[in-house]
Amino acid sequence: MQPAEVEHRMRKNPFSLGSGDIPLCDRQTELKSFIRHAQNGQNVLVFGSRRVGKTMLIREVQRYLARQGYIVIFCDLFGVVSIEDISARICRAIFELTHKHEPLHKKAIRALSTFRPNMRPTSDGMGISFSVEKTSSEIGINVLEQTFADLASFLEQSQEKMHIVFDEFQEITEVEKGVQVQGVMRKYIQNMCASFFFVGSRKRILTKMFHNRSKPFFQSTFDYELASLPQQDCISYIKERFQSADKTIHAKEAELIFRLVAGNPYYLQKLCHILFDHVQDRVQDQDEVHAAFNRLLEAEKGYVETTIDSLTPRQRALMNALAMEKTKNIFAQEYMKKHNLGSLGGIQQSLEALSKNDLISKQDDTWQVIDPIIQAWLKEKFFVY
């Protein structure tokens, strides 16, 4: 490899994949709205399909608020298994953030009586590893009651502007007494002087939680659904980011990137990252984009296979069918026979399960696979079980 080529390849990639200063393509309207709601102490529901950029956007909101003097708490509820687990994660998120502010950390330790923090150096000695230990004798819903009572006391005593995010919020419906959990949270949250953002990827579940009159969180938030990005804005974004690092991509190739990932922000960022690293001064043609897309598919292999392996054979068959051919009517005899989908009852059960897990949806009156990478994998590999 020639020195000039090495220099080209060593240019900093403008398509960041980690946390930090990640460019937000065409999310400025939402960003401004979210910041305004947070500053006004309003509660917000944000939902959208997996990898559509929800967490990235909310992290950016919290970075901005932190610069304005807010205490920002981010609590990830993905995979919670019990009421105690919910309480533990909330306390851990608070301890983890406040330990950087010693006076506030001491207040948090005094206020939060259900768990105490355990901190120890990481194995590389470069950071701190956090865990929490239960100190309360309360169990079940009583632990959550005490945790939120303590949280309310902490917010009142701290006199700080606070913004609290519950990511993957729909997960609390999976634990025992899920409706009671929601009731306890709503009872305390509605009286706290803080802004709460509820973020999730399971549209159907979140819609029931916040739009059903019988549920505790009914009509308690401003609601936002994050959809895929608009084509022209993505094309402009891709061209500008390449140009910012002294490389060139033409509109035709940028449009192909958009179409391959269906405007999904995460995949768009990752595909551009891969492509940027494999070209020199410019993207020569669409073949280079397709080659980068194949690398992306390979990089996502574990995620796709794990997702597909979790399905029943009939669910996989329906996913295969929709990946190969979108349809307005899954129950049409011709479609069922063509894709060997089996009985009407079996299809209905698969449809409900896949919809509940937000793997498929009806968009513009047409049933289709939501995730563009899963769809591409299924079309290429056509999983047969």
C-alpha positions in Angstrom: 0.0 0.0 0.0 1.4 3.4 -1.0 1.9 6.2 1.6 -0.8 8.3 0.0 -3.3 5.5 0.2 -2.5 4.9 3.9 -3.1 8.6 4.5 -6.5 8.4 2.8 -7.5 5.4 4.8 -6.4 6.9 8.1 -8.7 9.9 7.8 -11.1 10.1 10.7 -14.4 8.5 9.9 -17.2 11.1 10.1 -19.9 8.4 10.7 -19.5 7.7 14.4 -21.0 4.5 15.9 -20.3 5.1 19.6 -21.7 7.4 22.2 -20.6 11.1 22.2 -20.9 13.7 19.5 -23.0 11.7 17.0 -24.4 13.8 14.1 -28.2 13.7 14.0 -29.6 13.6 10.5 -32.9 15.5 10.2 -33.8 15.1 13.9 -33.3 18.8 14.8 -37.1 19.4 15.0 -37.5 16.5 17.5 -34.4 17.5 19.4 -35.7 21.1 19.9 -39.1 19.8 20.9 -37.7 17.3 23.4 -35.4 19.9 25.0 -38.3 22.4 25.3 -40.6 19.8 26.9 -37.8 18.8 29.4 -37.1 22.4 30.3 -40.9 22.9 30.9 -41.0 19.9 33.2 -43.3 17.9 30.8 -43.3 14.1 30.5 -42.8 12.6 27.0 -43.3 9.2 25.4 -40.9 8.4 22.5 -41.4 5.2 20.5 -40.3 3.8 17.2 -39.0 0.5 15.8 -35.6 -0.9 16.8 -32.5 0.9 15.8 -34.4 4.0 14.5 -32.2 6.2 16.7 -34.4 6.8 19.8 -31.7 6.3 22.4 -29.1 8.2 20.4 -31.5 11.2 20.1 -32.4 11.1 23.8 -28.8 10.9 24.9 -28.2 14.1 22.8 -31.1 15.8 24.6 -29.5 14.8 28.0 -26.1 16.0 26.9 -27.6 19.4 26.1 -29.5 19.6 29.4 -26.4 18.6 31.3 -24.6 21.5 29.8 -27.4 23.7 31.0 -26.9 22.5 34.6 -29.5 19.7 34.7 -28.9 16.5 36.6 -29.7 13.8 34.0 -30.6 10.2 34.9 -30.7 7.5 32.3 -32.3 4.2 33.5 -32.2 1.2 31.0 -35.1 -1.2 31.8 -34.3 -3.7 29.1 -34.7 -7.2 30.3 -36.0 -6.4 33.8 -37.1 -9.6 35.6 -38.8 -8.4 38.8 -40.2 -5.5 40.7 -37.0 -5.5 42.8 -34.9 -5.4 39.6 -36.8 -2.2 38.5 -36.1 -0.5 41.9 -32.4 -1.6 41.8 -31.9 -0.2 38.3 -33.4 3.1 39.2 -31.2 3.4 42.3 -28.1 2.3 40.4 -28.7 4.9 37.6 -29.0 7.6 40.3 -25.9 6.5 42.2 -23.9 6.1 39.0 -24.7 9.7 37.9 -24.4 11.5 41.2 -21.1 10.0 42.3 -19.5 12.7 40.1 -21.1 15.3 42.3 -20.1 14.5 45.9 -22.6 16.6 47.8 -25.5 15.3 45.6 -24.2 11.8 45.9 -24.3 12.0 49.7 -27.9 13.2 49.5 -28.8 10.3 47.2 -27.3 7.8 49.6 -29.2 9.3 52.5 -32.5 9.5 50.5 -32.5 6.2 48.8 -33.1 3.6 51.5 -33.9 0.5 49.5 -30.5 0.0 48.0 -26.9 1.2 48.6 -24.2 1.6 46.1 -21.1 -0.6 45.7 -18.3 0.9 43.7 -15.0 -0.7 42.8 -12.3 0.1 40.2 -12.7 -1.6 36.8 -10.2 -4.3 35.9 -8.2 -1.8 33.8 -8.1 0.7 36.6 -9.5 3.4 34.4 -13.0 3.7 35.7 -15.5 2.7 38.4 -17.8 -0.3 38.3 -21.2 0.1 39.9 -23.6 -2.3 41.5 -26.2 -2.0 44.2 -27.1 -4.0 47.3 -30.6 -4.3 48.7 -30.9 -2.8 52.2 -34.6 -2.8 52.7 -36.6 -5.7 54.2 -39.5 -4.8 51.9 -40.3 -7.0 49.0 -42.4 -6.8 45.8 -44.6 -3.8 45.2 -43.6 -2.4 48.6 -40.0 -2.0 47.5 -41.1 0.0 44.5 -43.3 2.2 46.7 -40.4 2.9 49.0 -38.0 3.5 46.1 -40.3 6.1 44.5 -41.1 7.7 47.8 -37.4 8.0 48.4 -36.9 9.4 44.8 -39.5 12.0 45.4 -37.8 13.0 48.7 -34.4 13.1 46.9 -35.7 15.4 44.2 -37.3 17.7 46.7 -34.1 17.9 48.9 -31.6 18.3 46.0 -33.3 21.4 44.6 -31.7 20.5 41.3 -33.3 20.6 37.8 -33.6 17.0 36.8 -34.4 15.0 33.7 -35.0 11.2 34.0 -35.2 8.7 31.2 -36.7 5.2 31.4 -35.4 3.4 28.3 -37.3 0.3 27.0 -40.1 1.3 29.3 -42.5 -1.3 27.9 -40.4 -4.0 29.7 -42.1 -3.3 33.0 -45.3 -4.9 31.6 -43.4 -8.3 31.6 -42.8 -8.4 35.4 -45.3 -9.8 37.9 -48.0 -7.2 38.8 -47.1 -5.1 35.9 -50.2 -2.9 36.1 -49.6 -2.3 39.8 -46.0 -1.3 38.9 -47.4 1.3 36.5 -49.8 2.6 39.1 -47.1 3.1 41.7 -44.8 4.9 39.2 -47.6 7.2 37.9 -48.7 8.1 41.5 -45.3 9.4 42.4 -44.2 10.7 39.0 -47.2 13.0 38.5 -46.2 15.0 41.7 -42.4 15.2 41.1 -40.7 18.4 40.0 -38.8 16.7 37.1 -39.3 15.8 33.5 -39.6 12.1 32.7 -39.1 10.6 29.2 -40.5 7.1 28.6 -38.7 5.5 25.6 -39.4 2.2 23.9 -39.5 0.1 20.8 -42.7 -1.9 21.3 -45.4 0.4 19.7 -48.4 -1.8 20.4 -47.6 -2.3 24.1 -46.7 1.4 24.7 -49.8 2.5 22.9 -51.9 0.4 25.3 -50.0 1.7 28.3 -50.5 5.4 27.4 -53.7 5.5 25.4 -55.9 3.0 27.2 -58.3 4.6 29.7 -57.9 1.7 32.1 -54.1 2.1 32.4 -52.4 4.3 34.9 -50.3 6.3 32.4 -53.4 7.2 30.3 -52.9 10.7 28.7 -50.0 11.6 30.9 -47.4 12.5 28.2 -46.7 14.3 24.9 -46.3 11.4 22.4 -43.7 11.2 19.6 -43.2 8.4 17.1 -39.8 8.4 15.4 -40.1 7.1 11.9 -37.5 6.5 9.2 -35.7 9.5 7.9 -36.8 11.3 4.7 -34.8 10.4 1.6 -33.6 13.8 0.4 -32.4 14.8 3.8 -30.4 11.6 4.1 -28.8 12.1 0.6 -27.7 15.6 1.6 -26.5 14.4 5.0 -24.4 11.5 3.4 -22.8 13.8 0.8 -22.0 16.5 3.4 -20.4 14.0 5.8 -18.2 12.5 3.1 -17.2 16.0 2.0 -16.4 17.0 5.5 -13.6 14.3 5.5 -12.4 15.2 2.0 -14.1 12.3 0.2 -16.8 12.3 -2.4 -20.0 10.4 -2.9 -22.6 11.3 -5.6 -26.3 11.5 -5.1 -27.0 8.2 -7.0 -24.8 6.2 -4.6 -26.2 8.1 -1.5 -29.7 7.3 -2.7 -28.8 3.7 -3.0 -27.6 3.7 0.7 -30.9 5.2 1.7 -32.9 2.6 -0.1 -30.9 -0.4 1.1 -31.5 0.6 4.8 -35.0 2.1 4.2 -34.0 5.3 6.0 -33.1 3.6 9.2 -30.7 6.0 11.1 -28.6 3.3 12.8 -28.1 1.2 9.7 -27.5 4.3 7.5 -24.8 5.5 9.9 -23.2 2.0 10.1 -23.3 1.4 6.3 -21.8 4.8 5.6 -19.1 4.1 8.2 -18.2 0.8 6.5 -18.2 2.4 3.0 -16.1 5.3 4.1 -13.4 3.0 5.4 -13.2 1.0 2.2 -12.9 3.8 -0.4 -10.1 6.3 -1.1 -11.0 9.7 -2.5 -14.5 8.9 -3.8 -17.2 6.2 -4.1 -16.6 5.0 -7.6 -20.0 3.3 -8.3 -22.9 1.4 -6.9 -20.9 -1.8 -6.8 -18.9 -0.3 -3.9 -22.1 0.5 -2.0 -23.4 -3.1 -2.5 -20.0 -4.5 -1.3 -20.3 -2.3 1.8 -23.9 -3.5 2.4 -22.8 -7.1 2.2 -20.2 -6.3 4.9 -23.0 -4.8 7.0 -25.1 -7.9 6.6 -22.2 -10.0 7.8 -21.6 -7.7 10.8 -25.3 -8.0 11.8 -25.3 -11.8 11.4 -25.4 -12.6 15.1 -28.3 -10.2 15.7 -30.4 -11.5 12.8 -29.8 -15.2 13.6 -30.6 -14.7 17.3 -33.9 -13.0 16.3 -34.9 -15.7 13.8 -33.9 -18.5 16.1 -36.3 -17.2 18.8 -39.3 -17.7 16.5 -41.4 -20.8 15.9 -41.3 -22.6 12.5 -44.6 -21.0 11.5 -43.5 -17.5 12.5 -40.3 -18.0 10.5 -42.3 -19.1 7.5 -44.4 -15.9 7.7 -41.3 -13.7 8.2 -39.8 -15.4 5.1 -42.9 -14.8 3.1 -43.1 -11.1 3.9 -39.4 -10.6 3.3 -39.8 -12.1 -0.1 -43.1 -10.5 -1.0 -45.0 -7.7 0.9 -48.8 -8.1 0.8 -52.0 -6.3 1.6 -53.7 -9.6 2.4 -51.8 -12.3 4.2 -54.9 -14.5 4.2 -55.4 -14.5 0.4 -55.4 -18.2 -0.7 -52.9 -17.6 -3.5 -50.4 -16.0 -1.1 -50.9 -18.6 1.6 -50.4 -21.4 -0.9 -47.4 -19.8 -2.7 -45.5 -19.4 0.6 -46.7 -22.6 2.3 -48.1 -20.8 5.3 -50.4 -23.5 6.6 -53.7 -23.0 8.3 -55.6 -19.8 8.8 -55.4 -20.3 12.6 -51.7 -20.8 12.5 -51.1 -17.7 10.4 -53.3 -15.6 12.7 -51.3 -16.7 15.8 -48.0 -16.0 14.0 -49.3 -12.6 12.8 -50.3 -11.6 16.3 -46.9 -12.8 17.8 -44.8 -11.1 15.2 -46.8 -7.9 15.4 -46.6 -7.9 19.2 -42.8 -8.1 19.1 -42.7 -5.4 16.4 -41.0 -7.6 13.8 -43.7 -7.0 11.2 -46.2 -4.2 10.7 -48.9 -2.9 8.4 -47.6 0.2 6.7 -49.6 2.0 4.0 -52.0 -0.9 4.2 -49.3 -3.4 3.4 -47.8 -6.1 5.7 -44.0 -6.1 5.7 -40.9 -6.9 7.8 -39.9 -3.8 9.8 -36.2 -4.2 10.1 -34.5 -3.7 6.7 -31.4 -5.8 7.6 -33.5 -8.8 8.8 -35.5 -8.5 5.5 -32.3 -8.4 3.4 -30.9 -11.4 5.3 -34.1 -13.4 4.8 -34.3 -12.6 1.1 -30.7 -13.6 0.6 -30.5 -16.7 2.9 -34.2 -17.7 3.0 -34.1 -19.5 6.3 -35.7 -22.9 6.1 -36.5 -24.9 9.2 
